[in-house]
Amino acid sequence: MKTIGTKKQRTPEENLFLLEELVREAESLRPRAKEKGRVMRFRTWDELYAFCVTRAARDL
């Protein structure tokens, strides 16, 4: 077996701190969860078209 480097000896508190730091970083990289269960209603097809145009402009 070939060993490269040495493993750091960390206390449980240090491991917890590192874990929380990794979780914070993952949260910042993860996109927001989409809202579910939303129903949108439009009175006319023109209102739907206007919504779709503005939605496309916002890159949603």
C-alpha positions in Angstrom: 0.0 0.0 0.0 1.3 3.4 -0.9 0.6 6.3 1.5 0.7 9.9 0.3 0.8 12.6 3.0 -0.7 12.2 6.5 -4.2 12.4 7.8 -4.9 15.3 10.1 -6.1 14.4 13.6 -9.1 16.6 14.2 -11.3 16.8 17.3 -15.1 16.2 16.9 -15.7 20.0 17.3 -13.3 20.7 14.4 -15.1 18.1 12.3 -18.5 19.6 13.0 -17.2 23.1 12.1 -15.9 21.8 8.8 -19.1 20.0 8.1 -21.2 23.1 8.7 -18.9 25.1 6.5 -19.3 22.5 3.7 -23.1 22.6 4.1 -23.2 26.4 3.9 -21.1 26.3 0.7 -23.4 23.6 -0.8 -26.4 25.7 0.0 -24.9 28.7 -1.8 -24.3 26.6 -4.9 -27.6 24.7 -4.9 -30.4 26.4 -6.9 -33.6 27.4 -5.1 -36.3 24.8 -5.0 -39.2 25.5 -7.3 -42.6 26.2 -5.7 -45.1 23.4 -6.2 -48.8 23.4 -6.4 -49.2 26.9 -7.9 -52.1 27.2 -10.3 -52.2 30.3 -12.6 -55.4 31.3 -14.3 -55.9 33.8 -17.1 -59.2 35.3 -18.3 -58.2 35.4 -21.9 -55.6 33.9 -24.3 -54.2 37.4 -24.7 -53.4 37.7 -21.0 -51.7 34.3 -21.1 -49.6 35.4 -24.1 -48.6 38.6 -22.4 -47.6 36.7 -19.3 -45.5 34.3 -21.4 -43.7 37.1 -23.1 -42.8 38.9 -19.9 -41.9 35.5 -18.3 -39.5 34.8 -21.2 -38.0 38.3 -20.8 -37.2 37.5 -17.1 -35.6 34.2 -18.0 -37.9 32.1 -15.8 
